[in-house]
Amino acid sequence: MARSRNIKPGFFKNDMLAEIEPLGRLLFAGLWTIADREGRLEYRPRRIKVEVLPYDDCDVEKLLKDLDDKGFIQIYEVAENQYIQITNFLKHQNPHKNEAPSGMPAPEKHSNCTVQAPDKNSTNPADSLNPITDSFNLGTDSLEGGLGETSEGGEPQKDEEQKSNNHPPNNPPEEVKNTTPEEREILSVLKSIELYPFDFAKDLQFIRDLATDYPGLDLLYQVKKWRDYKRDKPLTKRSSPRAQLRNWMNKADEWRDKNNGKTGRNTAGGPARADPAGKYRQFVKTSNMS
């Protein structure tokens, strides 16, 4: 089933994507709409052509190979079945919370190519990383709070001091295994926010505290709404992002209580949806100025 997805202006400026013929670029965007919430789909070129390019005379198999060669997708095989993983899918897409979980196996290895061109002026190292390889299920060095610098090829470089001291990772796989899927997704969202001082252990405890303090809220939904707001009003080096997010949750909880009192029904799933006048944005703006 096709799904609505997002496309960013950087898609059209990606010089690596420009090396692929126009129908290949169109196919790439079309893959997003038929992929599941993890950015995966079966590798079935003929069916993909019918879904995405039904009126064009083209070799979809060749176009998929071009996308794979450039690192925009990964074609892989598990148990004699072939699949496609869209690189950096979760970095640029926000699947609906009710979208069914992926029923396809994840690839064992991932490319590090950037899907949509990142902001060249961005100081956030996460903009050059692959959020699929950063998955909280892997228990790799990417789970550590310090991401290190990024090489020109998009490969994360480990901090030299960490190499020499040979310290154990801050977030061992055991700690990752003790998180829920929702917690891992929330952490991924926080990690993707520009200038957010992500620290796995600290932020895991932080979101658990929020869940305890605001049991009536859909925490994942609210964190995503706050992230979207931060795209318009980015954090600065002087920001206190965790305090801002807690203020956001507090205001969301107040709106939830107010709406519940008016309607007599639970609106915990999305108080920010009932904010057409932008009172959330006004609240955060006032908080940032104080």
Order of alpha helices (4+ residues) and beta strands (2+ residues): alpha-beta-alpha-alpha-beta-beta-alpha-alpha-alpha-alpha-alpha-alpha-alpha-alpha
